[in-house]
Amino acid sequence: MLDLRPVGYVIGLLTAVLGVTMLVPLAVDFAFGNDHWQAFLQSALVTTLGGGLMALACANRVGERLSLQQTFLMATGVWVILPLFGALPFLFGATGARPVDAVFEAMSGLTTTGATVFIGLDLMPEGLLLWRSLLQWFGGVGIIVVAMVFLPELRVGGMQIFRSEGFDTGGKVLPRAAQIAAQIMGIYVALTIVCGLAYVSVGMDGFDAVNHAMTTIATGGFSTSDASFGLFQGAPEYVSSVFMIVAALPFVRYVQLVAGSARPLWQDAQVRGFFATLAVLIAVIWAYRVFLRGDGISHAFREAVFNVTSIITGTGYASADYQLWGPFAIVLFFFIGLIGGCAGSTCCSVKIFRYQLLIAAVRAQIRRIHSPNGVFAPRYAGRPVTEEVLSSVMSFLGLFVVSLGLIAVSLALTGLDFTTSISGAATAIANIGPGLGEIIGPAGNFAAINDVAKWILTVAMLLGRLELLVVLVLFLPRFWRA
């Protein structure tokens, strides 16, 4: 029988830590004179006590190494349990949100999706705004660790191609997983501080700068205003674009960079692919707006850089309603959101390396058709790609498309229109943030959709953040018998 105690210990410990962090927004609300600090006090007590008791109850098996089943269960359990406790500050106090809205918001935060059901952010207590940002910040660093430590070992979606990436740098073995995670956390904190200072230098006040620094580095997209980044147009858009790109690159390369080796970053195939894709898309949107719509050159460039970067990285900020740019832009932005950044970053969606592997496989197949007697193997970063990796990537891509369709159909069955259903499914499973249409587009939010649709989207955000297979494998009877 599967022993759940090691899993319970880790989840309980993380839950208790989450409860302790609630003291930070509590202090902020108290300092600003907001009564909502009492809601954080209640939430912190419940969360810390609940997590602490769970950890203590399971502590007698903490020394054992997690099995494959336990690892899958823990990865999913963390992203199920933490949003439930993270939703408590939304349930209590000033907002008085309904359970579905509170859980939706917390799941959107921890999965760094950035979709919101709250209206009136400009009037919301400062502590609650900070809590939304903290949820995304925690989710961002959490998914980096999962992507670099767990997913390669679990062979999820082709991630096994990076099994040695976190521990090998030009022949020099880096420290093991716990030390790698600690180094990544240090870099993550440092980048957040630098981003916040950069925001302040271009005119943001301290509170907005802190919040947006956390949600930028997490590529989450929660803002302190209903207008999102439309409130900070100009230089802040360029600052944000730079740091969204920084957060979209593999963090293990920053560890190597700090260790004195810059070559792996510049030679990384997915980094080069990401920059090339980003440059082409920005150029296309800019040329479309300037030459076909007659927009100003500098204005069109700034908005193209910011909004394309925001959507491809899955951050989900919006400085303008790009739905007003015409049908071509709407369709292109839909597909841009399905690209994503690099593996091992805070980004979500399909990710660049999978498209690179798909192209390599197609190119090899075309060459086989052209020369039947030849031997052509797909290659990635100069190395042959195994059938196991290709099969895993193709399975992920197929499952992603099927899941997108099923979620869209499910949303349509709740009464949502076609545009809202298909874009809502895409934005949830790819963890982007804004969808398309009048309701959930960049100028709207998810407050008006029905409760059943919100629950569907909440589950979809979880599936997308954990690369689909990590969650779905738990529903296979064979997995539990293994």
Salt bridges, closest charged atoms under 4 A:
ASP3 OD1 - ARG5 NE 3.08
ASP3 OD2 - ARG61 NH1 2.74
ASP29 OD2 - HIS36 ND1 3.39
GLU64 OE2 - ARG61 NH2 2.31
ASP101 OD2 - ARG98 NH2 3.33
ASP101 OD1 - LYS454 NZ 2.67
GLU105 OE2 - ARG132 NE 2.97
GLU153 OE1 - ARG163 NH2 3.17
GLU165 OE1 - ARG253 NH2 2.51
GLU165 OE2 - ARG383 NH2 3.65
GLU237 OE1 - ARG302 NH1 2.27
ASP268 OD2 - ARG253 NE 2.82
ASP295 OD2 - ARG289 NE 2.84
GLU303 OE1 - ARG289 NH1 2.69
GLU303 OE2 - HIS299 NE2 3.26
GLU388 OE2 - ARG155 NE 3.02
ASP451 OD2 - ARG98 NH1 2.65
GLU467 OE2 - LYS351 NZ 2.94
GLU467 OE1 - ARG354 NH2 2.61
